[in-house]
Amino acid sequence: MRIVSHRQVEELGLDAGAVLAALEDAFGAGASGDIVWKPKSTIGQPDGAFFIATLGCWKRKGLGLFHNIMGVPAASVPAGSPHYTSIQIVSDYGSGTPLACIDGTFTSTMLPVGVTALAAKRLANPASKVVAFVGAGAQARANLASLRRQFPLAQVRIVSRTQASASAFAAEVERSGLAVEITTHAEQALRHADIIVSTVPSGPQLRPFLDPDWVKEGAFVSAIDLGRSWLGGFERFDRLVTDDRAQAQVQYAEGRMPLALAYDTELGEIVTGRRPPRERPRDRVALIHPGNLVGVFAITKLIYDTIVATKGTSDARL
């Protein structure tokens, strides 16, 4: 069985285009029933630690997958650093033989980025210029880089729990040539923003503080934080999208997802054209991320296929 580290995944040089293509393919396969999976199950601890696992198979590709996440309280890690680790175990569908154990840092980072990009491509205003980030860590940085490839962004607004993380992110934004504004007033950041991305980490002290009524007509919200930073009110939006309805129900029942919402669209439906993209310029659209094994499968398979193409199929410790 191959053991693949975070550094070795990075050395593969996988770009955003390859990730998005893999996600498009997998979400289509998931919508058709070609990928079979179970919703994630979560153990949450009072101190903010959490443990998450799920599994699935993709018979046509000959693979099975086990996905595992281990998280710690966000306050226990340096500002801007991930507060979780992840691994994926890839197995042969026919024999059950483990093929690879892959560090999931790249996958866990790029999955929310890719899901946001897939949905924004179809649901956000193509002329979006102002993006607001609530949270200034690794997810904010990766999402900004992705969104810049799709939209003519000109200004970035930042709200963060710490001044240090906000300032570090703002400095990077300025060096990239975009205007940037740091504010401690979330309402100021959200009003008039075309795209809003919330990435607030979980924690026992967190209380919702973002009001959906601050979101203007025509704006697109990507709640990567499962909506944990948001008050009620998304039901008044014109469109409510999730990457996995069943997962959203399980996450809510387990207390990890705070909002019980009636989603009109699942991401696989919009990728395959079963549900329409944005229908009116004034529509307010929200995407809530409970997480999805289909997307994990897509990126993990991309990593594994790239390794096989470059290293061969013989067992090896990389």
LINRAVEN-V705602 format. One record per backbone hydrogen bond with DSSP energy under -1.0 kcal/mol. NH is the residue of the N-H (numbers start at 0). CO is the residue of the C=O. E is the energy in kcal/mol with one decimal. If there is no record, write none. Layout:
# LINRAVEN-V705602
nh->{NH,NH}
co->{CO,CO}
e->{E,E}
This chain:
# LINRAVEN-V705602
nh->{1,3,8,9,10,11,12,18,19,20,21,22,23,24,25,26,27,28,29,30,31,33,34,35,37,40,42,44,47,49,50,51,52,53,55,56,57,61,62,63,64,65,66,67,68,69,70,71,75,76,80,84,86,87,88,89,90,91,92,95,98,99,100,101,102,103,107,108,109,110,113,114,115,116,117,118,119,120,122,123,127,130,131,132,133,134,140,141,142,143,144,145,146,147,148,149,150,152,153,154,155,156,157,158,165,166,167,168,169,170,171,172,173,174,175,176,177,178,180,182,188,189,190,192,193,194,195,196,197,198,205,208,209,213,214,217,218,219,220,221,222,223,223,224,225,227,229,230,235,236,237,238,240,241,247,248,249,250,251,252,253,254,255,256,263,264,266,268,269,270,271,273,274,277,282,284,285,286,287,288,295,296,297,298,299,300,301,302,303,304,305,306,307,308,309,310,311}
co->{98,100,4,5,6,8,9,14,15,16,17,18,19,20,21,22,23,24,25,26,27,28,28,56,54,52,50,48,44,70,42,68,40,66,64,35,62,58,57,90,55,88,53,86,51,84,49,82,72,73,77,69,67,101,65,99,63,96,61,91,89,89,1,87,3,85,103,104,105,106,109,110,111,112,113,114,115,116,118,119,124,154,194,156,196,158,136,137,138,139,140,141,142,143,145,146,146,150,128,128,178,130,180,132,161,162,163,164,165,166,167,168,169,170,171,173,172,153,155,157,184,185,186,189,129,129,219,131,221,133,202,228,228,210,211,281,215,193,284,195,286,197,221,197,222,224,226,209,232,233,283,283,285,264,243,244,245,246,247,248,249,251,250,250,239,239,241,265,265,266,267,268,268,121,279,218,238,220,240,222,291,292,293,294,295,296,297,298,299,300,301,302,303,304,305,306,307}
e->{-2.2,-2.8,-1.9,-2.4,-2.0,-1.3,-1.7,-1.9,-2.7,-2.1,-2.1,-2.4,-2.6,-2.0,-2.4,-2.9,-1.6,-2.0,-3.0,-2.1,-1.5,-2.1,-1.0,-2.4,-2.0,-2.5,-2.7,-3.2,-2.1,-1.7,-2.3,-2.6,-1.9,-1.9,-2.1,-2.6,-3.0,-1.1,-1.7,-2.3,-2.8,-2.0,-2.9,-2.3,-2.7,-2.9,-3.4,-2.8,-2.0,-1.5,-2.1,-2.6,-2.0,-2.3,-2.5,-2.8,-2.4,-2.7,-2.4,-2.4,-3.5,-1.6,-3.0,-3.1,-2.6,-3.9,-3.4,-1.9,-2.9,-2.4,-3.2,-2.8,-2.4,-2.4,-2.8,-2.2,-3.2,-2.2,-2.1,-2.2,-2.0,-2.3,-2.6,-3.1,-2.5,-3.4,-1.8,-2.4,-2.6,-2.2,-2.1,-1.8,-2.9,-2.2,-1.0,-1.1,-2.4,-2.0,-3.2,-2.2,-2.4,-2.5,-2.7,-2.5,-1.7,-2.7,-2.2,-2.2,-2.6,-2.2,-1.6,-2.3,-2.6,-2.0,-1.2,-1.5,-1.6,-2.2,-2.3,-2.4,-1.5,-2.4,-2.5,-2.1,-1.9,-1.9,-2.5,-2.8,-1.9,-3.1,-1.4,-2.0,-2.3,-2.4,-1.7,-1.8,-1.5,-2.2,-2.7,-3.2,-3.0,-1.0,-1.4,-1.3,-1.2,-1.8,-1.8,-3.3,-1.9,-2.3,-1.4,-1.7,-3.0,-1.8,-2.1,-2.1,-2.1,-2.9,-2.0,-2.4,-2.2,-1.4,-1.8,-1.9,-1.3,-1.7,-2.2,-1.2,-1.4,-2.4,-1.8,-1.9,-1.6,-2.7,-1.7,-2.2,-2.0,-2.9,-2.7,-2.0,-1.5,-3.2,-2.2,-2.0,-2.7,-2.7,-1.8,-2.3,-2.8,-3.2,-1.9,-2.2,-2.6,-2.2,-1.5,-3.5,-1.8}
